[in-house]
Amino acid sequence: MKRVITLSTLFILVAFTFNSCSKFEEGPGISLKSKKARLTNTWTIETITDKQTGDEISIMELLGGGESDSSGLGFEIELKFDFVKDGTMEMIAGVNIMGFSYEVKSPGTWEFVGDTGLELIIDSSELGDINGESTNDSTEPETMEYNILRLASNELWLEYTEEVDGADVEYEIHLIPAE
């Protein structure tokens, strides 16, 4: 009986210890892979949620372009983020307009900031129009900061705050590995 109580107490202590190991709000509680190894992947956006309203929004709405197909032109965009272990990355914008598809790749770097921060520095000067001509007059890289809510091998949840019309709007972005 004494052994059962000792083992039960030990189990409870271990459970509480591992439960508090997670640095991320949504977990995972414990992982055998480092956070760098879990992030190293090509990720695609699964959902974007406005945290204030709870509404799911499109990539176009997040980018400030309104509804994804308000033009009636059959316009679609897909963003992928390819994180490499050495701290480099690529943001890949897949665009489809009326059945014509092309990709624009923007190189960048990434780094963890503190326990739960993720900073991306994207060279958006590479972004172009449909003819491949640069549409960005800025030569300055764009820095984006995210708070990591969950980082597992098959899920990446980020929190992003953006100023819209003078007010801060928080978004929760769920990413999954690209196929």
N, C-alpha and C positions, 0 to 999 in steps of 0.2 A: 504494500500500500504506500509505504514511504517513497518507494521508487517511482510509482505512478505520479505522486504529487510533485516530486522533484522534476520528472520529465515534463509534466504539464507546465510547471513554472518556467522551465527552460524554454519550452516551445513558445509560450506567451512573450517572454523577453525577446527572443529571436524575431518573432513576428512584429513586435513594435519597433525593434531596431531596424529591420529591413523596410518596414513601412515608412519610416522617416528618412530613408536614404535618398529618396528622389528629390532632385533639385527642381524638377518641373511640376507645376501646379497639377497637371493631369497625368503625371507618371511618365514612364513606367516606374513601379516601385523599386525594381532592381533589374540590372542588365549586365550581362557578361561582356558586352561590347562597349567600348569607349564611346562618348558622345560624338567624337570625330568620325569613328567607324560607322555609327548609325546615320550620320548626316551624309556621308559620302555615297551619293546615288544620283540618279536623274529623277526629279520629282515633277509631278504635274498637279495643277490645282483641281481639287475635287469639289470643294464648296467655299464660298465666301459669305460670311454672315455679318450684317450690321449689328453690333452688340447692343446698341440702344433700342432698336426696333425688333430685333430678332428675325428680320427679313433676310432671306438669301438674295444676294445680288450677283450680277454677271461680272465677268472680267471687264467688259466695256464700261459698266457703271463705275467700277472701282477706278478705272483709268480716266474717268470724267467724260466718257463719250455717250452717255445715256444707255438706253436699251441696246442689246447686242445686234438687233436687226431692225432698228427703227427706220433705216433708209429704204428698206424694201429691196435691197440689192443682194441679199443672201450673204451678208458679211459675217464671218466668224473669226474668232481669235482664240488661240490656245497658248498659254505660257508654260514653259518648262524651265526648270532650274537644275543645271548639272553641276553638282558640287564634287570637286576633286580633293583628295586627301591632302595635297600640298598647299591648300588655301586658295587655289584658283577656282574659277567657276565660269559658266556661260549661262546667260539668260537667252532662251530660244523662243522667239515669237513666231508661231505658226499661224499664217493668215490665209483665209480662204474667201475670195470674193467671186461670187457667181461661178463657182466651180474651178476657178484659177487659184492654185495654191502656191505659196512660197514661204520660205523661212528667213528670218533675220536673226543673226546671232550677235549678241553683245558680250564681249569678254568682261571679266571682273575678278574681284577677290572677295573672300569672306573670312570672317574671324569671329570666334566666340568673345563676348564681352561680359565679364563677370560670370555668375553661375548660370543665368538663363537668357542672356542677351545674344543676339546674332546680328552682326553688321555686314551688309552687302555693299560693295562699292562697284557700281556698274558703269562701264564706259558706253554711255548712250549716244556718243557721237557716231556710232556705227549704224544706228537705226536709220532706215531709209524709206522712201516711198515705194510704190509698186514697181517703178523702173530701177530701183536700187540706188537712186540719188539720195544723198543725205538730206534729211528734213530737220536736223537738229543743228542750230547755229552754235550751240554751246560746246566748248571743248573740255569743260569741267566734268569729271565723273560725278555720277549721282550716288549719294550715300543714303541707304535705307536702313533703318534700325527696327528690329523686331524683338518681341519677347517670346521665347519658346515656351509653349504651354505643355506640349507633349513631343517627345522625340523617341520613337521606336524604329525598328528596321522597316516597318511597313506603314508607319504613320508619322507625319510631321504636322503639328498644329502650331500656328504662329498667331501672335496678336500684333496688330499694326495700328498706329494712331496717325491720323492725317488731319490737317486743318482744312475744313470745307466751309466757305463763307464765314470765316472768322471764328468758327467753333471746332473743337476737337471731336472727331468721329473715330470710334474704335471699331476695328474689324477683326474677326477671327477667321483665319484662312487655314483650311485643312488641305494638306497635300498627301498624295499617295505616290508610290513608285510608278514611273512611266513604263508602259509596256514595250 
